[in-house]
Amino acid sequence: MKVVSFIPIKLNNQRLPGKNTMLLNGKPTCNYIFDTISKIDTIDEKYVYCSDERIKTYMPENLIFLKRDSYLDGFQVKGLEIIDYFVRDVDADIYVLTHVTQPFTKADSIKKALDKVISGEYDSAFSAVVLQDYMWMNGKPFNYDMKNIVRTQDLEPIYMETGAFFIFRKEVFTELGQRIGNKPYIYEIDQFEAVDIDTPEDFEFAKAVAAYLDKGRQTEELE
């Protein structure tokens, strides 16, 4: 069974130009997920999927640069189209998709979710944040009765997808045209892993998170 990962990345970002290589707590943003993927030994081949060869200067030696069509850097291109190009470029049984914009994704989270798909019990896996609060949709309560308000911890949990990772068997994409199959494993991540950088405000928040997490690691090392 062949498992490959790919990190799609472009250097012509629109909302926050240059965000993928900007320094985040003294480290290029892209290097967070590059270093994370590098640690996962159950992935056979690890690709950085980019049209610009300048990204190679940021890559660890065990990641493979795969030049993609510059068409995929277009602002109107959708994620599924990028996946389609990669799946046609690189054959595998299982694909692991991660994103530079979620720098605090943990290697252990990806590995545990990947193990579920490798086992054959699930055809895919994705990261999600659990929401247990009073939710509304179309002007009405979505998950609670206003005449019988229960404690938030007793509400049925709602799972919100994040872009931290999507893991799927090849046939999930080639047959269904999806990155999540009919029998997915939902891997719960914490709020730090869910941080997603799209705007300047997001980046400022990520800087605070990076500093906080780094301080926590330093404290643990001293204890």
C-alpha positions in Angstrom: 0.0 0.0 0.0 1.4 3.3 -1.1 0.7 6.4 1.0 1.7 9.9 -0.3 1.1 13.3 1.2 1.0 16.6 -0.7 1.1 20.2 0.4 -0.4 22.5 -2.3 1.2 25.9 -2.0 1.3 29.1 -4.1 3.3 32.2 -3.6 0.9 34.7 -5.2 -1.7 34.9 -2.4 -4.4 37.6 -2.8 -5.8 38.5 0.6 -2.4 38.3 2.4 0.4 38.5 -0.2 3.4 36.3 0.7 1.7 34.7 3.7 3.1 31.3 3.0 6.7 32.3 3.5 6.2 35.2 6.0 8.1 34.8 9.3 5.8 33.4 12.0 7.5 33.7 15.4 10.9 33.7 13.6 10.1 30.8 11.3 8.7 30.8 7.7 5.0 29.9 7.9 5.4 27.1 5.4 8.1 25.4 7.5 5.6 24.5 10.2 3.7 22.0 8.1 6.9 21.0 6.2 8.5 20.0 9.5 5.3 18.3 10.7 4.9 16.1 7.6 8.6 15.3 7.8 8.1 13.5 11.1 5.4 11.0 9.9 7.1 7.7 8.9 3.9 6.0 7.7 3.9 8.3 4.6 6.0 6.8 1.8 6.4 9.9 -0.3 6.0 13.6 0.7 5.4 16.2 -1.9 5.3 20.0 -2.0 3.0 20.9 -4.9 4.0 24.3 -6.2 4.5 26.1 -9.5 7.4 28.2 -8.2 10.7 26.6 -7.6 11.7 29.2 -5.1 9.8 27.2 -2.5 12.6 24.6 -2.6 14.8 26.9 -0.5 12.4 26.3 2.4 12.0 22.6 2.1 13.6 19.9 4.2 15.6 17.2 2.3 13.0 14.5 2.8 10.2 16.4 1.0 9.9 16.2 -2.8 9.2 19.2 -4.9 6.7 18.6 -7.7 6.2 21.5 -10.1 2.5 22.0 -10.8 0.8 23.9 -13.7 0.8 27.7 -13.0 -2.9 27.6 -13.9 -3.5 26.2 -10.5 -2.3 29.5 -8.9 -5.4 31.2 -10.3 -7.6 32.9 -7.7 -10.7 31.1 -9.1 -9.3 27.6 -9.0 -11.0 25.4 -6.5 -9.4 22.9 -4.1 -10.9 19.8 -5.8 -9.3 20.8 -9.1 -5.9 21.0 -7.4 -6.5 17.5 -6.0 -7.5 16.2 -9.4 -4.3 17.4 -11.0 -2.2 15.9 -8.2 -3.9 12.5 -8.2 -3.3 12.3 -12.0 0.4 13.3 -11.4 1.1 10.9 -8.6 -0.4 7.4 -8.2 -1.1 6.1 -4.7 -3.5 4.1 -2.6 -4.0 6.7 0.1 -3.5 10.5 -0.1 -2.8 12.9 2.7 -3.6 16.5 2.0 -2.4 19.2 4.4 -2.3 23.0 4.2 0.4 25.6 4.9 -2.3 27.9 6.3 -2.9 25.7 9.3 0.7 25.8 10.7 -0.1 24.2 14.1 -1.4 20.9 12.9 0.2 18.1 14.9 2.1 15.2 13.4 0.5 12.9 15.9 -3.0 14.0 14.8 -2.3 13.2 11.2 -0.7 9.9 12.0 -3.6 8.7 14.2 -6.1 9.6 11.5 -4.0 8.0 8.8 -3.8 4.8 10.8 -7.6 4.6 10.8 -7.7 4.8 7.0 -4.8 2.4 6.5 -6.6 -0.1 8.7 -9.4 -0.4 6.1 -12.1 0.4 8.6 -12.6 3.9 7.1 -12.3 5.2 3.5 -11.2 8.7 4.6 -10.5 10.9 7.5 -10.6 14.6 8.2 -9.9 17.1 10.9 -12.7 18.8 12.7 -13.5 21.0 15.6 -16.4 20.0 17.9 -19.0 22.6 18.5 -21.4 22.2 21.5 -23.2 25.5 21.8 -26.6 27.0 20.9 -26.6 27.2 17.1 -29.0 28.9 14.7 -29.7 28.5 11.0 -32.1 30.4 8.7 -33.4 32.4 11.7 -34.3 29.4 13.8 -32.5 27.3 16.5 -30.7 24.5 14.8 -29.8 22.2 17.6 -31.9 23.1 20.7 -35.5 23.7 21.8 -36.1 27.2 23.1 -38.8 25.9 25.5 -36.5 23.2 26.8 -32.9 24.6 26.9 -30.4 21.9 28.0 -26.9 22.5 29.2 -24.4 23.0 26.4 -22.5 19.8 27.4 -25.7 17.9 26.8 -26.2 19.2 23.3 -25.6 16.9 20.4 -22.1 17.8 19.1 -21.7 19.4 15.7 -18.5 18.9 13.8 -16.9 21.7 11.8 -14.4 20.7 9.1 -11.1 22.3 9.2 -8.3 22.4 6.5 -5.7 20.8 8.8 -5.8 17.6 6.9 -7.9 15.4 4.6 -6.9 11.7 4.1 -8.6 9.6 1.5 -8.3 6.4 -0.5 -7.8 7.0 -4.2 -11.2 5.6 -5.2 -12.9 8.2 -2.9 -11.7 10.9 -5.3 -11.6 9.0 -8.6 -15.1 7.4 -8.2 -16.9 10.0 -6.0 -15.0 13.2 -6.9 -14.7 13.9 -3.2 -12.0 14.3 -0.5 -14.2 12.8 2.1 -15.8 9.4 1.4 -18.9 7.6 2.6 -17.3 6.2 5.7 -15.1 8.9 7.1 -13.2 9.0 10.4 -13.7 12.4 12.1 -10.6 13.3 14.0 -11.2 16.0 16.6 -8.5 18.7 16.8 -8.0 21.4 19.4 -8.5 25.2 18.7 -4.8 25.7 18.2 -4.6 23.2 15.4 -7.6 24.8 13.9 -6.0 28.2 13.5 -6.2 29.1 9.8 -4.4 32.0 8.2 -6.2 33.8 5.4 -6.1 37.5 6.4 -3.7 39.9 8.1 -5.8 39.6 11.2 -5.5 35.8 11.1 -1.7 36.2 10.8 -1.5 38.5 13.9 -3.5 35.9 15.9 -1.3 33.1 14.6 1.8 35.0 15.8 0.3 35.2 19.3 -0.5 31.5 19.2 3.0 30.6 18.0 4.5 32.6 20.8 2.2 31.0 23.4 2.9 27.5 22.2 6.7 28.1 22.1 6.6 29.4 25.6 4.7 26.3 26.7 7.4 24.0 25.1 10.2 26.0 26.8 8.5 25.6 30.1 8.1 21.8 29.6 11.8 21.5 28.8 12.8 23.3 32.0 10.6 21.1 34.2 
